[in-house]
Amino acid sequence: MRYPKLRELKEAILALIKGPYTTKFPYEPHIPEKRFRGKPEYFKDGCVGCKACAEVCTTGCIEVKDMTDLETPLRRLELRYDSCIFCGQCQAACITQEGIKLSNKFDLAIFDRSQAIESVEKELVLCESCGSTVGAKDHLAWVAKKLGPLAYSSPTSFLSALKELRLAYLDIKKQEDLTRQDRIKILCPKCRREVTLNT
């Protein structure tokens, strides 16, 4: 017959005196560690709608929907956290470091998978010539602010900066032919190339 080791005996006596080592979850709330990677959450004020999180998502659970046919065109970023593996790549790739963050929420059990969606909506800027998507309004303003005086080397950047100051207003009117004065407009890369080469 083997006798218990002293260490095992000590652990058994401590368990009798102090109680079990494990937490009492779900009867008492569990507080995760500081660096715990839980449910990702969007922050509307920090997110600029740049799509960086969707580009690096390893599971493809972040979907980008550009709704250009609405009165105010919108970009919707949807994260399905029922497919998320909480790797943290979205948080690491966020250009503002404030748009999407991993929280310490871990108790995410639900009965309806349609409720497992975290989303944010951003206003889109469309090309003033062809009406295609240029980018999110907040993203263009963020880039212009980050560039500072260099933003004035690009019409799209400095017009975005002026719109942020409410000195210019976007008026989208589709037109067939691009002329020289159209260089000072918010244009998609295709129309920008066309107006630069043809004028």
Secondary structure as the mmCIF struct_conf table of DSSP 4:
data_model
#
loop_
_struct_conf.conf_type_id
_struct_conf.id
_struct_conf.beg_label_comp_id
_struct_conf.beg_label_asym_id
_struct_conf.beg_label_seq_id
_struct_conf.end_label_comp_id
_struct_conf.end_label_asym_id
_struct_conf.end_label_seq_id
HELX_LH_PP_P HELX_LH_PP_P1 ARG A 2 LYS A 5
HELX_RH_AL_P HELX_RH_AL_P1 LEU A 6 LYS A 18
BEND BEND1 TYR A 21 THR A 22
TURN_TY1_P TURN_TY1_P1 PHE A 25 TYR A 27
BEND BEND2 GLU A 28 GLU A 28
TURN_TY1_P TURN_TY1_P2 LYS A 34 ARG A 35
STRN STRN1 PRO A 40 TYR A 42
TURN_TY1_P TURN_TY1_P3 LYS A 44 GLY A 46
HELX_RH_AL_P HELX_RH_AL_P2 ALA A 52 VAL A 56
BEND BEND3 THR A 58 THR A 59
STRN STRN2 ILE A 62 MET A 67
TURN_TY1_P TURN_TY1_P4 THR A 68 ASP A 69
BEND BEND4 LEU A 70 THR A 72
STRN STRN3 LEU A 74 ARG A 80
TURN_TY1_P TURN_TY1_P5 TYR A 81 SER A 83
HELX_RH_AL_P HELX_RH_AL_P3 GLN A 89 ALA A 93
BEND BEND5 ILE A 95 GLY A 99
STRN STRN4 ILE A 100 LEU A 102
BEND BEND6 ASN A 104 ASN A 104
BEND BEND7 PHE A 111 PHE A 111
HELX_RH_3T_P HELX_RH_3T_P1 ARG A 113 GLN A 115
STRN STRN5 ILE A 117 LEU A 126
TURN_TY1_P TURN_TY1_P6 GLU A 128 CYS A 130
STRN STRN6 THR A 133 ALA A 136
HELX_RH_AL_P HELX_RH_AL_P4 LYS A 137 LEU A 147
HELX_RH_3T_P HELX_RH_3T_P2 GLY A 148 SER A 153
BEND BEND8 SER A 154 SER A 154
HELX_RH_AL_P HELX_RH_AL_P5 PRO A 155 GLU A 164
TURN_TY1_P TURN_TY1_P7 LEU A 165 ARG A 166
BEND BEND9 LEU A 167 ALA A 168
BEND BEND10 GLU A 176 ASP A 177
HELX_RH_3T_P HELX_RH_3T_P3 ARG A 180 ARG A 183
BEND BEND11 ILE A 184 LYS A 185
HELX_RH_AL_P HELX_RH_AL_P6 PRO A 189 ASN A 198
#
